[in-house]
Amino acid sequence: MCVTCGCASTNTVTFSRPPGPATDAAPSGDLSEHTHTLPDGTVITHAHPHPPNGDRPDPHLALAADTSDGIDGTDGNSAAAPPPHRQGLRAIAFENAGDSSAAHPVHSHGTTVTLEQQILGKNDRIAAENRRWLRDRAITALNLMSSPGAGKTTLLVRTLTDLIGERPLAVIEGDQATSHDGERIAATGCPTLQVNTGQGCHLEAAMVQRGLRELNPPPHSLLLIENVGNLVCPALFDLGEQAKVAILSITEGEDKPIKYPHLFRACQVMVLTKLDLLPYLPFDVDRCLAYARQVNPDLRIFQVSALSGQGLDAWYQWLRHECCGA
């Protein structure tokens, strides 16, 4: 996926560099042409500005790369400055989220790449490493996904507050910017790592791998990964989790499962939140659940209110069952 314009990863695109030498005095408006071929044959071309450095990485492929070898390894380079700590919260920032460890950015004129194969293939390899690492330690990792404002953090804070004495808990909190949600979560006493993705609209396996190194949760932990608020891209990226959880609030409309089917089809669980607002909103719960099961007949659904506590016991029982399975 193009992290500058957000175009779909299924397009085959061409990156080209304008003719003429690149020098330090070149203007910062140096452009790279970006062409989309749509299914109906329509060709759309637009350009993105790039810095003048002749060795610059292409922002459609490159990210601030983490060159360490796996979760436990290092590359022997000097240690980077430790991430900032605030109220017990650790933080990592990624400036441009795309392929978070692309080793060979495209520089040549007219080079064509299939982004889905290059980006998702790399991500899946790292996700498999994460999955093995988690399995070897009997750690249950859940990937929580929703649109912005659905109540992921509120549900997470309530869950941590109620379960924190039962087993080791850890959280990787994803947002494009700020540590606001990470601070709320860390205030529960749970080890928390804030990951800021910059322009990226989702977490990737390499970010989670870095987070596992930083947090190093003990065996038999429950690791809750709060993804960036987005109903599209997060579903495409395997993080190595045991299960994906879609969180939908009644403030969003009952048709979200059929408007964004890929995410709800990819998930094993859906949590319908903010039930305490039902008396005040024209929301058809039965229709929402029917749409969700139309997309994914095997979807396990919980209806909860993180404020009143309604339905949380069933949600907690499922979490305990997943941890026992791990």
C-alpha positions as CSV (number, residue, x, y, z in Angstrom):
1,M,0.0,0.0,0.0
2,C,1.2,3.5,-0.8
3,V,1.8,5.2,2.5
4,T,1.8,8.7,1.0
5,C,-1.5,8.6,-0.9
6,G,-3.1,5.4,0.6
7,C,-3.8,3.6,-2.7
8,A,-4.6,-0.1,-2.6
9,S,-1.8,-2.6,-2.4
10,T,-3.4,-4.7,-5.1
11,N,-2.4,-2.2,-7.8
12,T,0.7,-2.7,-9.8
13,V,2.4,0.7,-9.8
14,T,5.4,2.3,-11.5
15,F,7.8,4.5,-9.7
16,S,9.9,6.9,-11.8
17,R,12.4,9.6,-11.0
18,P,12.4,12.8,-13.0
19,P,15.3,13.3,-15.4
20,G,18.3,15.4,-14.3
21,P,20.9,15.0,-11.7
22,A,20.0,15.1,-8.0
23,T,22.1,17.5,-6.0
24,D,22.1,18.9,-2.5
25,A,20.9,22.2,-4.0
26,A,18.0,20.6,-5.8
27,P,14.6,21.8,-4.7
28,S,12.7,19.8,-2.1
29,G,9.8,19.5,-4.6
30,D,11.5,16.7,-6.6
31,L,8.7,14.4,-7.7
32,S,8.2,10.7,-8.2
33,E,5.5,9.7,-10.6
34,H,3.0,7.1,-9.3
35,T,0.7,5.3,-11.7
36,H,-2.4,3.2,-10.9
37,T,-4.1,0.9,-13.4
38,L,-7.7,0.4,-12.3
39,P,-9.7,-2.8,-13.1
40,D,-11.6,-1.1,-15.9
41,G,-8.3,-0.1,-17.6
42,T,-8.4,3.5,-16.5
43,V,-4.9,4.8,-15.8
44,I,-4.4,7.4,-13.0
45,T,-1.0,9.1,-12.6
46,H,0.0,11.5,-9.8
47,A,3.2,12.5,-8.2
48,H,4.6,12.8,-4.6
49,P,7.4,15.1,-3.5
50,H,10.6,13.5,-2.3
51,P,13.7,15.0,-0.7
52,P,16.6,15.8,-3.1
53,N,19.0,13.1,-1.8
54,G,19.9,10.9,-4.7
55,D,20.0,7.8,-2.4
56,R,16.6,8.5,-0.9
57,P,14.3,5.6,-0.2
58,D,11.0,5.5,-1.9
59,P,8.3,6.2,0.7
60,H,6.0,3.7,-0.9
61,L,8.3,0.9,0.2
62,A,10.7,2.2,2.8
63,L,10.3,2.9,6.5
64,A,12.7,3.6,9.4
65,A,14.1,0.1,9.3
66,D,14.8,-2.1,12.3
67,T,17.8,-4.1,11.3
68,S,18.1,-6.4,14.3
69,D,17.8,-10.1,13.6
70,G,14.6,-11.4,15.1
71,I,13.1,-10.7,18.5
72,D,16.1,-11.6,20.5
73,G,19.0,-10.8,18.2
74,T,21.0,-7.7,17.4
75,D,23.1,-6.7,14.4
76,G,26.1,-5.6,16.4
77,N,25.7,-1.9,15.7
78,S,25.9,0.6,18.5
79,A,22.7,0.7,20.6
80,A,20.2,3.4,19.8
81,A,19.0,5.8,22.4
82,P,16.4,4.3,24.6
83,P,12.8,5.2,23.9
84,P,11.3,7.9,26.1
85,H,9.6,6.8,29.4
86,R,6.6,8.6,30.8
87,Q,4.7,7.3,33.8
88,G,6.0,3.8,33.2
89,L,5.1,4.0,29.5
90,R,7.7,3.0,26.9
91,A,7.4,4.4,23.4
92,I,8.6,3.7,19.8
93,A,8.0,6.0,16.9
94,F,8.1,5.0,13.2
95,E,8.3,8.0,10.8
96,N,6.8,6.3,7.7
97,A,5.0,3.1,8.0
98,G,4.9,1.0,4.8
99,D,7.3,-2.0,4.6
100,S,8.9,-1.6,8.0
101,S,12.1,-3.3,7.1
102,A,12.4,-2.9,3.3
103,A,16.1,-3.7,2.5
104,H,16.1,-2.7,-1.2
105,P,14.1,0.5,-1.9
106,V,13.3,1.1,-5.6
107,H,15.5,3.8,-7.2
108,S,15.7,3.1,-10.9
109,H,13.5,4.8,-13.5
110,G,10.5,2.9,-14.6
111,T,10.9,0.0,-12.1
112,T,7.6,-1.8,-11.6
113,V,6.8,-3.7,-8.4
114,T,3.8,-5.6,-7.1
115,L,3.4,-4.0,-3.6
116,E,1.2,-6.7,-2.2
117,Q,3.7,-9.5,-2.7
118,Q,6.7,-7.5,-1.5
119,I,5.1,-5.8,1.5
120,L,2.8,-8.6,2.7
121,G,5.3,-11.3,2.0
122,K,7.9,-9.7,4.2
123,N,5.3,-9.0,6.9
124,D,4.1,-12.6,6.9
125,R,7.6,-13.9,7.4
126,I,8.1,-11.7,10.5
127,A,4.6,-12.6,11.7
128,A,5.6,-16.3,11.6
129,E,8.6,-15.5,13.7
130,N,6.4,-13.6,16.2
131,R,4.0,-16.5,16.4
132,R,6.7,-19.0,17.1
133,W,8.2,-16.8,19.8
134,L,4.8,-16.3,21.5
135,R,3.9,-20.0,21.2
136,D,7.2,-21.1,22.8
137,R,6.4,-18.9,25.8
138,A,2.7,-19.8,26.0
139,I,1.7,-16.2,25.5
140,T,-1.7,-15.4,24.2
141,A,-1.7,-12.4,21.8
142,L,-4.9,-10.7,20.6
143,N,-5.1,-8.1,17.8
144,L,-7.8,-5.5,18.7
145,M,-9.1,-3.6,15.6
146,S,-11.8,-1.0,15.1
147,S,-12.5,2.4,13.6
148,P,-11.3,5.5,15.6
149,G,-13.6,6.2,18.5
150,A,-15.2,2.8,18.8
151,G,-14.0,2.4,22.4
152,K,-11.0,0.1,22.1
153,T,-9.0,1.9,24.7
154,T,-11.9,2.2,27.1
155,L,-12.7,-1.5,26.9
156,L,-9.0,-2.3,27.2
157,V,-8.6,-0.1,30.4
158,R,-11.7,-1.7,32.0
159,T,-10.4,-5.2,31.0
160,L,-7.0,-4.6,32.5
161,T,-8.4,-3.1,35.6
162,D,-10.6,-6.2,36.2
163,L,-8.1,-8.9,35.2
164,I,-4.8,-7.5,36.3
165,G,-4.5,-9.7,39.4
166,E,-5.3,-13.0,37.5
167,R,-2.3,-13.4,35.2
168,P,0.6,-11.4,33.7
169,L,-0.7,-8.8,31.2
170,A,1.0,-6.6,28.6
171,V,-0.2,-4.1,26.0
172,I,1.2,-2.8,22.7
173,E,-0.7,0.4,21.9
174,G,-0.7,1.6,18.3
175,D,-1.5,5.1,17.2
176,Q,-0.3,7.5,14.5
177,A,0.7,10.1,17.1
178,T,0.7,11.0,20.8
179,S,0.9,8.7,23.8
180,H,-2.5,9.7,25.2
181,D,-4.0,6.2,25.1
182,G,-0.7,4.5,26.2
183,E,-0.7,6.7,29.3
184,R,-4.3,5.7,30.1
185,I,-3.4,2.1,29.8
186,A,-0.1,2.3,31.7
187,A,-2.0,4.0,34.6
188,T,-3.6,0.6,35.3
189,G,-0.2,-0.8,36.2
190,C,0.1,-2.9,33.1
191,P,3.4,-3.0,31.2
192,T,2.7,-0.9,28.1
193,L,4.5,0.0,25.0
194,Q,3.3,2.9,22.8
195,V,4.0,2.5,19.1
196,N,3.5,5.6,16.9
197,T,3.3,4.8,13.3
198,G,3.6,8.3,11.8
199,Q,1.9,8.2,8.4
200,G,1.1,4.5,8.8
201,C,-2.5,3.5,9.2
202,H,-1.9,0.1,10.8
203,L,0.6,-1.9,12.9
204,E,2.9,-4.3,11.2
205,A,4.6,-7.5,12.3
206,A,8.0,-5.8,12.5
207,M,6.6,-3.2,14.9
208,V,5.2,-5.9,17.1
209,Q,8.5,-7.8,17.0
210,R,10.3,-4.7,18.2
211,G,7.6,-4.3,20.9
212,L,8.1,-7.9,22.1
213,R,11.8,-7.2,22.5
214,E,11.0,-4.1,24.5
215,L,8.3,-5.5,26.7
216,N,9.6,-9.1,27.0
217,P,6.3,-10.4,28.6
218,P,6.8,-13.4,30.8
219,P,5.5,-16.8,29.9
220,H,1.7,-17.4,30.1
221,S,1.0,-13.7,29.7
222,L,-2.0,-12.2,27.9
223,L,-0.7,-9.7,25.3
224,L,-3.3,-7.2,24.0
225,I,-2.4,-5.3,20.9
226,E,-4.5,-2.3,20.2
227,N,-4.1,-1.5,16.5
228,V,-4.4,1.9,14.8
229,G,-8.0,3.0,14.4
230,N,-8.9,1.8,10.9
231,L,-11.4,-0.7,9.4
232,V,-9.4,-1.5,6.3
233,C,-5.6,-1.9,6.4
234,P,-5.1,-3.6,9.8
235,A,-6.9,-6.7,8.6
236,L,-4.4,-7.2,5.8
237,F,-1.4,-7.4,8.2
238,D,-0.8,-10.6,10.2
239,L,1.1,-9.6,13.5
240,G,1.6,-13.2,14.7
241,E,-1.5,-13.0,17.0
242,Q,-3.5,-15.9,18.2
243,A,-6.8,-14.2,17.3
244,K,-8.1,-11.0,15.7
245,V,-10.9,-9.1,17.5
246,A,-13.2,-6.6,15.8
247,I,-14.6,-3.9,18.1
248,L,-17.7,-2.1,16.8
249,S,-19.7,0.5,18.7
250,I,-23.4,1.2,18.4
251,T,-22.5,4.9,17.5
252,E,-21.1,3.8,14.1
253,G,-24.2,2.2,12.4
254,E,-25.3,-1.4,12.1
255,D,-24.1,-1.8,8.6
256,K,-20.3,-1.6,9.2
257,P,-19.8,-5.4,8.9
258,I,-21.0,-5.5,5.4
259,K,-19.4,-2.1,4.4
260,Y,-16.0,-3.3,5.6
261,P,-16.3,-7.1,5.2
262,H,-12.7,-8.0,5.0
263,L,-11.9,-7.0,8.6
264,F,-15.0,-8.8,10.0
265,R,-14.3,-11.9,7.9
266,A,-10.7,-12.0,9.2
267,C,-11.7,-11.8,12.8
268,Q,-12.6,-14.6,15.1
269,V,-14.5,-12.3,17.6
270,M,-16.6,-9.2,17.4
271,V,-17.2,-7.1,20.5
272,L,-20.2,-4.7,20.2
273,T,-19.6,-1.9,22.6
274,K,-21.3,1.1,24.2
275,L,-24.6,-0.7,24.9
276,D,-25.3,1.8,27.6
277,L,-26.1,4.3,24.8
278,L,-28.8,2.1,23.2
279,P,-31.7,4.1,24.7
280,Y,-30.5,7.2,23.0
281,L,-29.6,6.0,19.5
282,P,-31.6,4.5,16.6
283,F,-29.4,1.4,16.4
284,D,-30.8,-2.0,15.4
285,V,-28.8,-4.6,17.3
286,D,-30.4,-7.6,15.5
287,R,-29.7,-6.2,12.1
288,C,-26.0,-5.5,13.0
289,L,-25.5,-9.1,14.3
290,A,-27.2,-10.5,11.2
291,Y,-24.9,-8.4,8.9
292,A,-21.9,-9.6,10.9
293,R,-22.9,-13.3,10.6
294,Q,-23.7,-12.8,6.9
295,V,-20.0,-11.8,6.4
296,N,-18.6,-14.4,8.9
297,P,-21.0,-17.2,10.1
298,D,-18.4,-18.4,12.6
299,L,-17.9,-15.0,14.3
300,R,-18.1,-15.1,18.1
301,I,-20.0,-12.0,19.3
302,F,-20.0,-10.3,22.7
303,Q,-22.2,-7.3,23.6
304,V,-20.7,-5.1,26.3
305,S,-20.6,-1.8,28.0
306,A,-17.2,-0.9,29.4
307,L,-18.9,1.8,31.5
308,S,-21.7,-0.2,33.1
309,G,-20.0,-3.6,33.0
310,Q,-22.9,-5.2,31.0
311,G,-21.7,-8.3,29.2
312,L,-18.1,-8.1,30.4
313,D,-18.2,-11.4,32.3
314,A,-18.7,-13.4,29.0
315,W,-15.9,-11.4,27.4
316,Y,-13.6,-12.2,30.3
317,Q,-14.5,-15.9,30.2
318,W,-13.5,-16.0,26.6
319,L,-10.2,-14.3,27.4
320,R,-9.5,-16.8,30.1
321,H,-10.3,-19.7,27.7
322,E,-7.9,-18.3,25.1
323,C,-5.1,-18.1,27.6
324,C,-5.7,-21.7,28.7
325,G,-5.5,-22.7,25.1
326,A,-2.2,-21.0,24.7
